[in-house]
Amino acid sequence: ARTAAELLDHAARAGIDWQAADAEAAGVVRRASARAAVRLENVRAVRAPDAEHRKAEQSRDLARIALDRATQALTDAEQAEQAADGAVASAVEAAGQALAAWSSRHSGLLPTHGWADLTEALGDALAQFGEPDAALPESTYNAGTAPAEHQVRDEQAALRARHTALVTERKAVTAERAAIAAERDDAPPRRPGRPGRAADRMDVAGAPLWRLVRFAPGVDDTRAAAIEAALEASGMLDAWVSPDGHAGLLAAPGYDGYLVPGTAVTGPNLTDVLEPEDDTPMPRGLVTAILASVALDGSLFSSAAVTGSDGRYSQGIIAGRHHKEHAEYIGATARAHRRAARITECDARIATLTAEIAGLDKRAQALADTLAAFGDARTDLPATGQIAGAQREHNRAAGHLRSARHAAEQARVSFDESVAAVTVTERALRRAAADNVLTPESADRVEDATRRFEAAARDLEARYRERGRQADAVADARDRVEHAAAEEQAAAGTHRSAYRRHAEENAKLQALRESVGAEAQEVLARISAAESGLAAAQDEEKAARGAEMEAIRLASAASERVASGRAALRVALDEELATARRLAPFAARELLDVLACPPGLRWPASEEEWTRGETPPAALAIHDAILTATRGMSATETSQKASTTRLTRALEELQAQLAAAGQDYHPAWDSPDGVIVVRIADEQGPLPAAAFANRISAARRDQHLLLSDSEQRILEDALLTRLAQQIHDRTVDARDLIRAMNREMRERRMSSGKKVGVSWQMSDALDAEQRAVVSLLDTESSRLAPDSLARMRAHFADRIKTERARHRDQPYRELLASVLDYRRWRQFSFRLVGPEGEEETLTRARHSRLSGGEQSVSLHLPLFAAAHATLNTARPDAPRLLALDEAFAGVDDTGRAELMSLAAQFDLDLFMTGYDLWATSAAVRAAAHYDLAHSPVQHTVSALLLVWDGSELIADETGTLTALLGSPGTRRAATSPHLLLAPQA
């Protein structure tokens, strides 16, 4: 304050007018600051377009660099694309050369014309390799050689069947020769009424007549042959002779023919030319008596039995004559001669069969070599890997070229945009410089000068402000000095008065002390002690009262805790009992078995066990067992959701599997107490899932014991043979249907003269094993060998196992249907036949090059042909109806007329819908149209009948057309006046 006062005094003595100086300086600073602000605005106005211009120039330079790089990349991409295109052409040319070499190596597999067509088709496939819907060389080869291969396989099957028949016949002839050589087949041919097998006579005593006699010496061969022929024709040659004569007729089992002794003939009889054989089980007298009963060379019917030396015979009312070259059965010599002749015949037959079997083996080997040659040719097809690699490189190069072209175009556009931006910013910069009278080069100098001036002005303003604060501080200090001087004078007066009062009071205190003495000091001390004791007693009383209140409060709180504890104990016990009772659903024996709890646990059955005030020990034992079984498991929300999902899926799979079993099993589940209980009902009633599983498992074990491995193999072979036959029959039916379709399609020409054919070929997606099994299924099941059945069994078992692992949730019935779906093993192939008879595969690319009408006809022609071929199997008067929704959509009028003509050629009764479809074609003999009109006002739909009679479209505007067509009109009579045909919103 003193310094401020001194400064003010110094200013007063110097005569400085601070207020006038402040006002003038402030005006100068304000005007200079305004001019500086304007200048800064000018600088900013020029600086902004200058920055935009510089930025635009930088962008232009960067765009120029990017354009140069994109141009160079485009040049490189074009060169790479040209090189890749050349590589593709080289690869195709190399494949063509390899195809020519391949064709020369395997040219003998097909006829010359067919091989040339196949080679040409393979060349086209190689040339079109990589195009969309282009046929692969392997597919083309399979399509070209499939008929020949099928023919070879059919011939192989026929050869195998013929080979099997010949081998069987040779075995039979060999067995017959062995039996003849072993003298086990000397008997004459079996006659009606004789046992079918020689073993049927083994248990009967006796022997046939031809074993019991021989020709007498002196009987020549001609007479012997005639007599044996007569005996054989009359049935006596192999008739049975029993040792006991007539008794054998009654004792012999079954059926047979017998000889018994009759009345001896007077005159010549068989004893003149026949005599009993030695070492036979029959008595010679019995044989002689039988021979004596037959007359020899007598007149016919002169005796019961007559035999002539010329082959004549009579027996009863029957007579006849037979002839033989020589005797074959009577006498060991005759039988030996017959055996030698028969053995010679058997040897000749065996040699013929062996030669024929050898020829079949050679032919079969030739056919196998032919199939191997087809396979070798298929394996030796020109590889397309080089073409595919070259095409991939070409596609990659083409992609890079497209990207480079796009990048170059983008870079050129960016460069043009940056050049335009530079021009625009340059114009804006010049305009701003002219408006602000400031060039971009001097903007920095002006800004620096303005900044320096602003700094100086701010410093001057700060000094002005500091001077003002100092002046205010001086004024305040002067006021405080004056106030302090006044307070100092007042304090001096107060000090003097207080000093005088202190002196007076001190004198009075000294006088009082001198007058009171020692007693007053003692009284004062006792009063002080009493006051101290009273204060201590009051403190103790207050502490005692506080302790009493605290004890009362603690006792009340303890009583309340005891009461609440007893109530909580009762509630806890009730809750414990209620919680324990909720454990009852988990105490089911099935659930305890699932949790692997020990046996013998039971749930309390009587209510008395729950009224004792504590949880029954049986319930505690079940609770402890469940805790032990579930120890280490922690249930979370996520695990519960996952368990619920798994359980739901398991129940769905169980229901699907039981339904697929076809045994009328009905699963049902509910969760009334929080535990899902599954029961399965069958013919014995509902059972828990575990009990049902045990019963099914026991039944399965029983069935497994009843079916041995050999029986299972026999059953599988029988089922597989039947399945193969069904697939073969259906395949044959499908081929017949497709052949009929192909024949019908090739008989119809399009307007351009072209025709379309169809074939059913083996799918390209099949592997080698699948192709082999499909080829086996093309054969009749009766011709399948055991190794073929074993191969088919292994193949289908492997396929079923694979599909089962891939689709675990699919029912077994649907799985079998998917594996045995023979329709997936083949695919349709369409052929486009030109007017001159040339053919080519109708691919999507080739179809897209057809005209619009040809495309429509080629799409509808297979449909109409299939319907025609299928409907031909019905009765002649059956309707040939075919429904088409939105028929011929997108087809022009010319194409529609051609399709209508095609439908008329196939004699189809079409039911069609369409927005603007009219069957007014000359090829259509008659058609009925119903034109529907919708009225949004009345919310109704009306129908107008129009009939095409082949030349004119007649409208039913007056309602009389139905009567002219012979309709009774009963459908037009309404049963209620409130019925309307209205469209639903």
Backbone hydrogen bonds, N-H to C=O, Kabsch-Sander energy under -0.5 kcal/mol:
donor,donor_aa,acceptor,acceptor_aa,energy
5,A,1,A,-2.7
6,E,2,R,-2.4
7,L,3,T,-2.3
8,L,4,A,-2.6
9,D,5,A,-2.4
10,H,6,E,-2.3
11,A,7,L,-2.6
12,A,8,L,-2.4
13,R,9,D,-2.4
14,A,10,H,-2.0
15,G,11,A,-1.2
16,I,11,A,-1.5
18,W,16,I,-1.0
21,A,17,D,-1.8
22,D,18,W,-2.4
23,A,19,Q,-2.2
24,E,20,A,-2.3
25,A,21,A,-2.6
26,A,22,D,-2.5
27,G,23,A,-2.0
28,V,24,E,-2.2
29,V,25,A,-2.4
30,R,26,A,-2.4
31,R,27,G,-2.4
32,A,28,V,-2.4
33,S,29,V,-2.6
34,A,30,R,-2.2
35,R,31,R,-2.2
36,A,32,A,-2.3
37,A,33,S,-2.5
38,V,34,A,-2.2
39,R,35,R,-2.1
40,L,36,A,-2.4
41,E,37,A,-2.1
42,N,38,V,-2.0
43,V,39,R,-2.3
44,R,40,L,-2.7
45,A,41,E,-2.5
46,V,42,N,-1.8
47,R,43,V,-3.0
48,A,44,R,-2.1
50,D,46,V,-1.7
51,A,47,R,-2.4
52,E,48,A,-2.2
53,H,49,P,-2.6
54,R,50,D,-2.4
55,K,51,A,-2.5
56,A,52,E,-2.5
57,E,53,H,-2.3
58,Q,54,R,-2.4
59,S,55,K,-2.5
60,R,56,A,-2.4
61,D,57,E,-2.5
62,L,58,Q,-2.6
63,A,59,S,-2.7
64,R,60,R,-2.4
65,I,61,D,-2.1
66,A,62,L,-2.7
67,L,63,A,-2.5
68,D,64,R,-2.3
69,R,65,I,-2.4
70,A,66,A,-2.8
71,T,67,L,-2.5
72,Q,68,D,-2.3
73,A,69,R,-2.7
74,L,70,A,-2.4
75,T,71,T,-2.2
76,D,72,Q,-2.4
77,A,73,A,-2.6
78,E,74,L,-2.5
79,Q,75,T,-2.2
80,A,76,D,-2.6
81,E,77,A,-2.7
82,Q,78,E,-2.4
83,A,79,Q,-2.4
84,A,80,A,-2.7
85,D,81,E,-2.6
86,G,82,Q,-2.4
87,A,83,A,-2.2
88,V,84,A,-2.3
89,A,85,D,-2.5
90,S,86,G,-2.6
91,A,87,A,-2.7
92,V,88,V,-2.8
93,E,89,A,-2.6
94,A,90,S,-2.9
95,A,91,A,-2.6
96,G,92,V,-2.3
97,Q,93,E,-2.4
98,A,94,A,-2.7
99,L,95,A,-2.4
100,A,96,G,-2.3
101,A,97,Q,-2.4
102,W,98,A,-2.7
103,S,99,L,-2.9
104,S,100,A,-2.1
105,R,101,A,-1.9
106,H,102,W,-2.1
107,S,104,S,-0.6
109,L,106,H,-1.3
115,W,111,P,-3.4
116,A,112,T,-2.3
117,D,113,H,-2.3
118,L,114,G,-2.6
119,T,115,W,-2.8
120,E,116,A,-2.5
121,A,117,D,-2.7
122,L,118,L,-2.6
123,G,119,T,-2.4
124,D,120,E,-2.5
125,A,121,A,-2.5
126,L,122,L,-2.7
127,A,123,G,-2.6
128,Q,124,D,-2.5
129,F,126,L,-0.8
131,E,128,Q,-2.2
134,A,131,E,-1.9
140,T,136,L,-2.7
141,Y,137,P,-2.8
142,N,138,E,-2.8
143,A,139,S,-2.7
144,G,140,T,-2.2
145,T,141,Y,-2.4
146,A,142,N,-1.6
149,E,145,T,-3.0
150,H,146,A,-3.1
151,Q,147,P,-2.4
152,V,148,A,-2.5
153,R,149,E,-2.9
154,D,150,H,-2.9
155,E,151,Q,-2.5
156,Q,152,V,-2.6
157,A,153,R,-2.8
158,A,154,D,-2.6
159,L,155,E,-2.9
160,R,156,Q,-3.0
161,A,157,A,-2.6
162,R,158,A,-2.8
163,H,159,L,-3.4
164,T,160,R,-2.9
165,A,161,A,-2.3
166,L,162,R,-2.6
167,V,163,H,-2.8
168,T,164,T,-2.5
169,E,165,A,-2.5
170,R,166,L,-3.0
171,K,167,V,-2.5
172,A,168,T,-2.2
173,V,169,E,-2.8
174,T,170,R,-3.0
175,A,171,K,-2.8
176,E,172,A,-2.5
177,R,173,V,-2.7
178,A,174,T,-2.6
179,A,175,A,-2.5
180,I,176,E,-2.5
181,A,177,R,-3.2
182,A,178,A,-2.0
183,E,180,I,-1.6
184,R,179,A,-3.1
185,D,179,A,-0.6
194,R,191,R,-2.0
200,D,197,R,-1.1
201,R,198,A,-1.5
202,M,199,A,-1.1
204,V,201,R,-0.9
207,A,241,V,-1.6
209,L,239,A,-1.6
210,W,237,L,-1.7
211,R,208,P,-1.0
212,L,208,P,-0.6
212,L,209,L,-1.3
213,V,209,L,-0.9
214,R,275,E,-2.3
216,A,273,V,-2.9
219,V,216,A,-1.7
220,D,218,G,-0.6
224,A,220,D,-2.4
225,A,221,D,-2.6
226,A,222,T,-2.1
227,I,223,R,-2.6
228,E,224,A,-2.5
229,A,225,A,-2.2
230,A,226,A,-2.4
231,L,227,I,-2.5
232,E,228,E,-2.5
233,A,229,A,-2.4
234,S,230,A,-2.0
235,G,231,L,-0.7
235,G,232,E,-0.6
236,M,231,L,-1.4
237,L,231,L,-1.6
239,A,236,M,-0.6
240,W,257,G,-3.3
241,V,207,A,-2.2
242,S,240,W,-0.5
245,G,242,S,-1.4
247,A,244,D,-1.4
248,G,245,G,-0.7
249,L,246,H,-1.2
250,L,246,H,-0.6
250,L,247,A,-0.7
251,A,247,A,-1.7
252,A,248,G,-1.9
259,L,240,W,-2.9
265,V,292,A,-2.8
267,G,265,V,-0.8
270,L,291,L,-1.3
270,L,294,V,-1.6
272,D,269,N,-1.8
273,V,270,L,-1.1
274,L,270,L,-2.7
275,E,214,R,-2.6
277,E,212,L,-3.0
287,V,283,P,-1.9
288,T,284,R,-2.7
289,A,285,G,-2.5
290,I,286,L,-2.0
291,L,287,V,-2.3
292,A,288,T,-2.3
293,S,289,A,-0.8
293,S,290,I,-0.8
294,V,291,L,-1.3
295,A,293,S,-0.5
295,A,305,A,-2.6
296,L,268,P,-2.2
297,D,307,T,-2.5
302,S,299,S,-1.7
306,V,314,S,-2.5
307,T,295,A,-2.9
308,G,312,R,-3.1
311,G,308,G,-1.4
313,Y,320,G,-2.5
314,S,306,V,-2.0
315,Q,318,I,-3.6
316,G,304,A,-1.5
318,I,315,Q,-2.2
320,G,313,Y,-2.7
322,H,311,G,-1.9
331,G,210,W,-0.6
331,G,213,V,-0.6
331,G,329,Y,-0.7
335,R,331,G,-2.2
336,A,332,A,-2.6
337,H,333,T,-2.5
338,R,334,A,-2.5
339,R,335,R,-2.8
340,A,336,A,-2.5
341,A,337,H,-2.1
342,R,338,R,-2.7
343,I,339,R,-2.9
344,T,340,A,-2.2
345,E,341,A,-2.3
346,C,342,R,-2.9
347,D,343,I,-3.0
348,A,344,T,-2.3
349,R,345,E,-2.6
350,I,346,C,-3.2
351,A,347,D,-2.7
352,T,348,A,-2.6
353,L,349,R,-2.9
354,T,350,I,-2.9
355,A,351,A,-2.7
356,E,352,T,-2.5
357,I,353,L,-2.9
358,A,354,T,-2.7
359,G,355,A,-2.3
360,L,356,E,-2.4
361,D,357,I,-2.8
362,K,358,A,-2.6
363,R,359,G,-2.6
364,A,360,L,-3.2
365,Q,361,D,-2.9
366,A,362,K,-2.5
367,L,363,R,-2.7
368,A,364,A,-3.0
369,D,365,Q,-2.8
370,T,366,A,-2.2
371,L,367,L,-2.8
372,A,368,A,-2.9
373,A,369,D,-2.6
374,F,370,T,-2.4
375,G,371,L,-2.7
376,D,372,A,-3.4
377,A,373,A,-2.8
378,R,374,F,-2.4
379,T,375,G,-2.9
380,D,376,D,-2.5
381,L,378,R,-1.0
388,A,384,T,-3.2
389,G,385,G,-3.1
390,A,386,Q,-2.8
391,Q,387,I,-3.1
392,R,388,A,-2.7
393,E,389,G,-2.7
394,H,390,A,-2.8
395,N,391,Q,-3.3
396,R,392,R,-2.8
397,A,393,E,-3.1
398,A,394,H,-3.3
399,G,395,N,-2.6
400,H,396,R,-2.7
401,L,397,A,-2.7
402,R,398,A,-2.8
403,S,399,G,-2.7
404,A,400,H,-3.0
405,R,401,L,-3.0
406,H,402,R,-2.6
407,A,403,S,-2.8
408,A,404,A,-3.1
409,E,405,R,-2.8
410,Q,406,H,-2.6
411,A,407,A,-2.9
412,R,408,A,-2.8
413,V,409,E,-2.6
414,S,410,Q,-2.7
415,F,411,A,-2.7
416,D,412,R,-2.7
417,E,413,V,-2.6
418,S,414,S,-2.6
419,V,415,F,-2.6
420,A,416,D,-2.4
421,A,417,E,-2.3
422,V,418,S,-2.4
423,T,419,V,-2.2
424,V,420,A,-2.3
425,T,421,A,-2.7
426,E,422,V,-2.5
427,R,423,T,-2.1
428,A,424,V,-2.2
429,L,425,T,-2.3
430,R,426,E,-2.3
431,R,427,R,-2.3
432,A,428,A,-2.2
433,A,429,L,-2.4
434,A,430,R,-2.2
435,D,431,R,-2.2
436,N,432,A,-1.9
437,V,433,A,-0.7
438,L,433,A,-1.8
443,A,439,T,-0.7
443,A,440,P,-0.5
444,D,440,P,-0.5
446,V,442,S,-2.4
447,E,443,A,-2.1
448,D,444,D,-2.5
449,A,445,R,-2.4
450,T,446,V,-2.5
451,R,447,E,-2.3
452,R,448,D,-2.4
453,F,449,A,-2.4
454,E,450,T,-2.4
455,A,451,R,-2.2
456,A,452,R,-2.4
457,A,453,F,-2.9
458,R,454,E,-2.5
459,D,455,A,-2.1
460,L,456,A,-2.5
461,E,457,A,-2.8
462,A,458,R,-2.0
463,R,459,D,-2.2
464,Y,460,L,-2.7
465,R,461,E,-2.6
466,E,462,A,-2.5
467,R,463,R,-2.5
468,G,464,Y,-2.1
469,R,465,R,-2.3
470,Q,466,E,-2.4
471,A,467,R,-2.2
472,D,468,G,-2.3
473,A,469,R,-2.5
474,V,470,Q,-2.2
475,A,471,A,-2.1
476,D,472,D,-2.3
477,A,473,A,-2.4
478,R,474,V,-2.3
479,D,475,A,-2.0
480,R,476,D,-2.3
481,V,477,A,-2.3
482,E,478,R,-2.0
483,H,479,D,-2.3
484,A,480,R,-2.7
485,A,481,V,-1.9
486,A,482,E,-1.7
487,E,483,H,-2.3
488,E,484,A,-2.2
489,Q,485,A,-1.7
490,A,486,A,-1.9
491,A,487,E,-2.5
492,A,488,E,-1.7
493,G,489,Q,-1.6
494,T,490,A,-2.0
495,H,491,A,-2.2
496,R,492,A,-1.6
497,S,493,G,-1.7
498,A,494,T,-2.4
499,Y,495,H,-1.8
500,R,496,R,-1.6
501,R,497,S,-1.9
502,H,498,A,-2.0
503,A,499,Y,-1.7
504,E,500,R,-1.6
505,E,501,R,-2.3
506,N,502,H,-2.1
507,A,503,A,-1.5
508,K,504,E,-1.7
509,L,505,E,-2.0
510,Q,506,N,-1.7
511,A,507,A,-1.7
512,L,508,K,-2.0
513,R,509,L,-2.1
514,E,510,Q,-1.5
515,S,511,A,-1.1
516,V,512,L,-1.9
517,G,513,R,-0.7
521,Q,517,G,-0.6
522,E,518,A,-1.5
523,V,519,E,-2.7
524,L,520,A,-2.1
525,A,521,Q,-1.7
526,R,522,E,-2.6
527,I,523,V,-2.8
528,S,524,L,-1.8
529,A,525,A,-2.0
530,A,526,R,-2.8
531,E,527,I,-2.4
532,S,528,S,-1.7
533,G,529,A,-2.5
534,L,530,A,-2.9
535,A,531,E,-2.0
536,A,532,S,-1.9
537,A,533,G,-2.7
538,Q,534,L,-2.4
539,D,535,A,-1.7
540,E,536,A,-2.2
541,E,537,A,-2.8
542,K,538,Q,-2.1
543,A,539,D,-2.0
544,A,540,E,-2.5
545,R,541,E,-2.6
546,G,542,K,-1.8
547,A,543,A,-2.2
548,E,544,A,-2.5
549,M,545,R,-2.2
550,E,546,G,-2.1
551,A,547,A,-2.3
552,I,548,E,-2.4
553,R,549,M,-2.3
554,L,550,E,-2.5
555,A,551,A,-2.5
556,S,552,I,-2.3
557,A,553,R,-2.3
558,A,554,L,-2.4
559,S,555,A,-2.3
560,E,556,S,-2.4
561,R,557,A,-2.3
562,V,558,A,-2.5
563,A,559,S,-2.4
564,S,560,E,-2.8
565,G,561,R,-2.5
566,R,562,V,-2.3
567,A,563,A,-2.3
568,A,564,S,-2.9
569,L,565,G,-2.5
570,R,566,R,-2.4
571,V,567,A,-2.7
572,A,568,A,-3.3
573,L,569,L,-2.6
574,D,570,R,-2.5
575,E,571,V,-3.1
576,E,572,A,-2.8
577,L,573,L,-2.6
578,A,574,D,-2.8
579,T,575,E,-3.2
580,A,576,E,-2.8
581,R,577,L,-2.5
582,R,578,A,-1.7
583,L,580,A,-1.2
584,A,581,R,-1.7
586,F,583,L,-0.7
587,A,584,A,-1.7
588,A,585,P,-0.9
592,L,588,A,-2.4
593,D,589,R,-2.2
594,V,590,E,-1.9
595,L,591,L,-2.2
596,A,593,D,-1.1
597,C,592,L,-2.7
601,L,598,P,-0.6
610,W,607,E,-1.3
611,T,607,E,-0.6
611,T,608,E,-1.0
620,L,616,P,-2.0
621,A,617,P,-2.5
622,I,618,A,-2.0
623,H,619,A,-2.5
624,D,620,L,-2.8
625,A,621,A,-2.3
626,I,622,I,-2.4
627,L,623,H,-2.5
628,T,624,D,-2.5
629,A,625,A,-2.2
630,T,626,I,-2.0
631,R,628,T,-0.8
633,M,630,T,-1.8
636,T,634,S,-0.5
640,Q,636,T,-2.4
641,K,637,E,-2.2
642,A,638,T,-2.6
643,S,639,S,-2.7
644,T,640,Q,-2.6
645,T,641,K,-2.4
646,R,642,A,-2.7
647,L,643,S,-2.7
648,T,644,T,-2.5
649,R,645,T,-2.5
650,A,646,R,-2.6
651,L,647,L,-2.6
652,E,648,T,-2.4
653,E,649,R,-2.8
654,L,650,A,-2.7
655,Q,651,L,-2.5
656,A,652,E,-2.5
657,Q,653,E,-2.9
658,L,654,L,-2.6
659,A,655,Q,-2.2
660,A,656,A,-2.3
661,A,657,Q,-1.2
662,G,658,L,-0.6
662,G,659,A,-0.8
663,Q,658,L,-0.6
666,H,681,A,-2.3
668,A,679,R,-2.6
670,D,677,V,-1.3
674,G,671,S,-0.8
676,I,674,G,-0.5
677,V,670,D,-2.8
677,V,675,V,-0.5
678,V,676,I,-0.5
679,R,668,A,-3.1
680,I,687,L,-2.9
681,A,666,H,-2.5
682,D,685,G,-1.1
685,G,682,D,-1.7
687,L,680,I,-1.8
689,A,678,V,-1.4
692,F,688,P,-2.8
693,A,689,A,-2.7
694,N,690,A,-2.6
695,R,691,A,-2.3
696,I,692,F,-2.7
697,S,693,A,-2.7
698,A,694,N,-2.5
699,A,695,R,-2.4
700,R,696,I,-2.5
701,R,697,S,-2.4
702,D,698,A,-2.3
703,Q,699,A,-2.5
704,H,700,R,-2.6
705,L,701,R,-2.3
706,L,702,D,-1.9
707,L,703,Q,-1.3
708,S,706,L,-0.7
712,Q,708,S,-2.7
713,R,709,D,-2.6
714,I,710,S,-2.6
715,L,711,E,-2.8
716,E,712,Q,-3.0
717,D,713,R,-2.6
718,A,714,I,-2.5
719,L,715,L,-3.1
720,L,716,E,-3.3
721,T,717,D,-2.7
722,R,718,A,-2.4
723,L,719,L,-2.9
724,A,720,L,-2.9
725,Q,721,T,-2.2
726,Q,722,R,-2.4
727,I,723,L,-2.7
728,H,724,A,-2.7
729,D,725,Q,-2.9
730,R,726,Q,-2.7
731,T,727,I,-2.7
732,V,728,H,-2.6
733,D,729,D,-2.6
734,A,730,R,-2.8
735,R,731,T,-2.7
736,D,732,V,-2.5
737,L,733,D,-2.5
738,I,734,A,-2.7
739,R,735,R,-2.8
740,A,736,D,-2.4
741,M,737,L,-2.4
742,N,738,I,-3.1
743,R,739,R,-2.7
744,E,740,A,-2.6
745,M,741,M,-2.9
746,R,742,N,-2.4
747,E,743,R,-0.8
748,R,745,M,-1.1
749,R,747,E,-0.5
750,M,754,K,-2.8
753,G,750,M,-2.1
755,K,833,V,-2.7
756,V,745,M,-0.6
757,G,831,R,-3.1
759,S,829,S,-2.0
761,Q,759,S,-0.6
761,Q,827,Q,-2.5
763,S,825,W,-2.7
766,L,763,S,-1.0
771,R,767,D,-2.3
772,A,768,A,-2.1
773,V,769,E,-2.3
774,V,770,Q,-2.7
775,S,771,R,-2.3
776,L,772,A,-1.9
777,L,773,V,-2.0
778,D,774,V,-0.6
778,D,775,S,-0.7
779,T,776,L,-1.6
783,R,780,E,-1.4
784,L,781,S,-1.2
789,L,785,A,-2.0
790,A,786,P,-2.5
791,R,787,D,-2.1
792,M,788,S,-2.5
793,R,789,L,-2.8
794,A,790,A,-2.4
795,H,791,R,-2.3
796,F,792,M,-2.7
797,A,793,R,-2.3
798,D,794,A,-2.3
799,R,795,H,-2.4
800,I,796,F,-2.7
801,K,797,A,-2.3
802,T,798,D,-2.4
803,E,799,R,-2.8
804,R,800,I,-2.4
805,A,801,K,-2.0
806,R,802,T,-1.8
807,H,803,E,-2.8
810,Q,807,H,-1.0
815,L,811,P,-2.2
816,L,812,Y,-2.5
817,A,813,R,-2.2
818,S,814,E,-2.0
819,V,815,L,-2.3
820,L,816,L,-2.6
821,D,818,S,-0.8
822,Y,820,L,-1.4
824,R,821,D,-1.4
825,W,822,Y,-1.0
826,R,823,R,-0.7
827,Q,761,Q,-2.9
829,S,759,S,-2.3
831,R,757,G,-2.7
832,L,840,E,-3.4
833,V,755,K,-3.3
833,V,831,R,-0.6
834,G,832,L,-0.5
834,G,838,E,-3.6
837,G,834,G,-1.6
840,E,832,L,-1.4
842,L,830,F,-2.7
843,T,841,T,-1.4
847,H,843,T,-2.8
848,S,844,R,-2.2
849,R,845,A,-0.8
849,R,846,R,-0.6
850,L,847,H,-1.3
855,Q,851,S,-2.6
856,S,852,G,-2.1
857,V,853,G,-2.6
858,S,854,E,-2.7
859,L,855,Q,-1.5
860,H,856,S,-2.2
861,L,857,V,-2.6
863,L,859,L,-0.6
864,F,860,H,-2.6
865,A,861,L,-2.7
866,A,862,P,-2.6
867,A,863,L,-2.3
868,H,864,F,-2.7
869,A,865,A,-2.8
870,T,866,A,-2.3
871,L,867,A,-2.8
872,N,868,H,-1.3
873,T,870,T,-1.4
874,A,871,L,-1.6
878,A,875,R,-1.5
881,L,879,P,-0.8
882,L,909,D,-2.1
884,L,911,F,-2.5
887,A,884,L,-0.6
887,A,913,T,-2.2
889,A,886,E,-1.1
891,V,888,F,-1.6
896,R,892,D,-2.4
897,A,893,D,-2.4
898,E,894,T,-2.0
899,L,895,G,-2.3
900,M,896,R,-2.9
901,S,897,A,-2.3
902,L,898,E,-2.1
903,A,899,L,-2.4
904,A,900,M,-2.1
905,Q,901,S,-2.2
906,F,902,L,-1.7
907,D,904,A,-0.9
908,L,903,A,-2.0
909,D,880,R,-3.8
910,L,908,L,-0.9
911,F,882,L,-2.5
912,M,910,L,-0.5
913,T,884,L,-1.6
918,W,916,D,-0.5
920,T,918,W,-1.0
921,S,919,A,-1.0
924,V,921,S,-1.3
925,R,923,A,-0.6
927,A,948,W,-1.9
929,H,946,L,-3.7
931,D,929,H,-0.5
931,D,944,L,-2.7
932,L,930,Y,-0.7
933,A,942,S,-2.7
935,S,940,T,-2.9
939,H,935,S,-1.4
940,T,935,S,-1.2
941,V,981,L,-1.3
942,S,933,A,-2.7
944,L,931,D,-2.0
946,L,929,H,-2.7
947,V,954,I,-3.1
948,W,927,A,-3.4
949,D,947,V,-0.6
949,D,952,E,-2.1
954,I,947,V,-3.2
954,I,952,E,-0.7
956,D,945,L,-2.6
957,E,955,A,-1.2
964,L,960,T,-1.8
965,L,961,L,-1.9
966,G,963,A,-1.1
967,S,962,T,-2.7
972,R,969,G,-1.0
973,A,970,T,-1.3
974,A,972,R,-0.6
979,L,976,S,-1.2
982,A,980,L,-0.9
